[in-house]
């Protein structure tokens, strides 16, 4: 083999080796770039997922906050409406009580209240107070019940109040007190749910 052939052969081998090394370097570099790209994509997906989750939680909190505010507002509206209806109902009850106080049954109720107070007091002194609006009934009740009955200085809506001074006991059967208790304990029952 001549020198030119030897040189050509050496050149061919060097070129082939350089191409092989270049191809390996290129493949390694491409693989590293592909790996870097996949890592970048995974990181970008992870950041996007975290951002999406963060935004979803933020939106969820805002929705919950607005929902809570709206629920409070609805409860206020409902409470106002219930109070209006409750007030209207108790105005009607007071009207019915006023009508009841004109009936013979009311007189019977007063007699029962007086008798109950007398039974409770036993031998202790007892003072029974009646509403000023019932002044016309005092003589009849005093005679039929043999009780110490007085007209109260202030109105309590009907019924009676009895005092046993020696035991410091007040028996309050006044309509005002009963109405206040009923009003305080009143609850609307709608659809199985009670509302104040």
C-alpha positions in Angstrom: 0.0 0.0 0.0 1.3 3.3 -1.0 1.7 6.3 1.3 -1.3 8.0 -0.2 -3.4 5.0 0.3 -2.2 4.7 3.8 -3.0 8.3 4.4 -6.4 7.9 2.8 -7.1 4.8 4.9 -5.9 6.7 8.1 -8.1 9.7 7.1 -11.1 7.4 6.5 -10.7 5.7 9.9 -10.2 9.0 11.7 -13.3 10.5 9.9 -15.4 7.4 10.8 -14.2 7.6 14.4 -14.9 11.3 14.5 -18.4 10.7 13.1 -19.1 7.9 15.6 -17.9 10.1 18.5 -19.9 13.1 17.1 -23.0 10.9 16.7 -22.6 9.6 20.3 -22.0 13.1 21.6 -25.0 14.3 19.7 -27.2 11.4 20.9 -26.0 12.0 24.5 -26.7 15.7 24.1 -30.1 15.0 22.5 -30.9 12.5 25.3 -29.9 15.1 27.9 -32.0 17.8 26.2 -35.0 15.3 26.0 -34.5 14.5 29.7 -34.2 18.2 30.6 -37.4 18.9 28.5 -39.3 16.1 30.2 -38.2 17.4 33.7 -39.2 21.0 32.6 -42.6 19.7 31.4 -43.1 17.7 34.6 -42.1 20.8 36.7 -44.4 23.0 34.6 -47.3 20.6 35.0 -46.6 20.3 38.8 -46.5 24.1 39.1 -49.7 24.4 37.0 -51.4 21.8 39.1 -50.4 23.6 42.3 -51.5 26.9 40.9 -54.8 25.4 39.7 -55.3 23.8 43.2 -54.5 27.1 44.9 -56.9 29.0 42.7 -59.6 26.3 43.2 -59.1 26.6 47.0 -59.2 30.4 46.8 -62.4 30.3 44.7 -63.9 27.7 47.1 -63.1 30.0 50.1 -64.6 33.0 48.3 -67.7 31.0 47.5 -68.0 29.7 51.1 -67.5 33.2 52.4 -70.2 34.6 50.1 -72.5 31.7 50.9 -72.0 32.3 54.6 -72.8 36.0 54.2 -75.9 35.2 52.2 -77.0 32.6 54.7 -76.6 35.2 57.5 -78.6 37.7 55.4 -81.4 35.1 54.8 -81.5 34.2 58.5 -81.9 37.9 59.3 -84.7 38.3 56.8 -86.3 35.1 58.1 -85.9 36.2 61.7 -87.5 39.6 60.9 -90.4 38.0 59.1 -90.9 35.5 62.0 -90.9 38.4 64.5 -93.4 40.3 62.4 -95.7 37.2 62.2 -95.2 36.5 65.9 -96.1 40.0 66.8 -99.1 39.9 64.6 -100.1 36.6 66.1 -99.8 37.9 69.6 -101.8 41.0 68.8 -104.6 38.6 67.6 -104.2 36.6 70.8 -104.6 39.8 72.9 -107.7 40.6 71.0 -109.1 37.2 71.7 -108.2 37.5 75.4 -110.1 40.8 75.5 -113.1 39.1 74.0 -112.7 36.1 76.4 -112.6 38.5 79.4 -116.2 39.5 78.6 -117.5 35.9 78.9 -118.8 33.9 81.9 -115.9 31.5 81.4 -113.5 34.2 82.4 -115.3 34.7 85.7 -115.0 31.0 86.3 -111.3 31.1 85.5 -110.9 33.9 88.1 -112.7 31.8 90.7 -110.5 28.8 90.0 -107.3 31.0 90.2 -108.5 32.5 93.5 -109.4 29.0 94.9 -106.1 27.6 93.8 -104.2 30.4 95.6 -106.3 30.0 98.7 -105.6 26.2 98.7 -101.9 26.9 98.2 -101.8 29.4 101.0 -103.6 27.2 103.5 -103.9 29.1 106.8 -101.3 31.8 105.8 -102.7 35.3 105.1 -103.3 35.8 101.4 -103.9 39.0 99.3 -105.4 38.6 95.9 -104.9 41.3 93.3 -107.1 41.8 90.3 -106.6 43.9 87.2 -108.2 47.4 87.3 -110.3 46.4 84.3 -111.9 43.7 86.4 -113.1 46.1 89.2 -116.7 45.3 88.3 -116.2 41.6 89.3 -114.5 42.2 92.7 -117.7 42.2 94.8 -119.1 39.0 93.2 -115.7 37.2 93.6 -115.2 38.4 97.2 -118.6 37.0 98.2 -118.3 33.7 96.3 -114.7 33.0 97.3 -114.5 34.6 100.8 -111.1 36.1 99.9 -109.2 39.3 100.5 -109.3 40.7 97.0 -107.9 44.1 96.0 -107.6 46.1 92.8 -104.0 46.4 91.6 -102.6 49.8 91.2 -101.4 48.9 87.7 -102.8 46.8 84.9 -101.5 43.3 84.3 -103.9 42.4 81.4 -106.4 40.3 83.3 -106.2 37.2 85.5 -105.0 37.4 89.1 -101.9 37.8 91.2 -101.8 36.5 94.7 -99.3 37.3 97.5 -98.6 35.2 100.6 -96.6 37.9 102.6 -95.4 35.5 105.4 -93.8 33.2 102.9 -92.7 35.9 100.4 -94.5 34.0 97.6 -96.1 35.6 94.5 -98.6 33.5 92.5 -98.7 35.2 89.1 -101.6 34.1 86.9 -101.8 37.4 85.1 -102.4 37.4 81.4 -99.5 39.8 80.7 -97.1 37.3 82.4 -98.6 34.3 80.6 -98.4 36.1 77.2 -94.8 37.1 77.8 -93.9 33.5 78.7 -95.8 32.3 75.6 -94.0 34.9 73.4 -90.6 34.0 74.8 -91.1 30.2 74.3 -93.0 30.5 71.0 -91.4 28.7 68.0 -92.7 28.4 64.5 -93.0 24.8 63.3 -92.7 24.5 59.6 -91.8 21.4 57.7 -90.5 19.7 60.8 -88.1 22.5 61.5 -88.6 25.0 64.3 -87.7 28.6 63.9 -87.3 31.3 66.6 
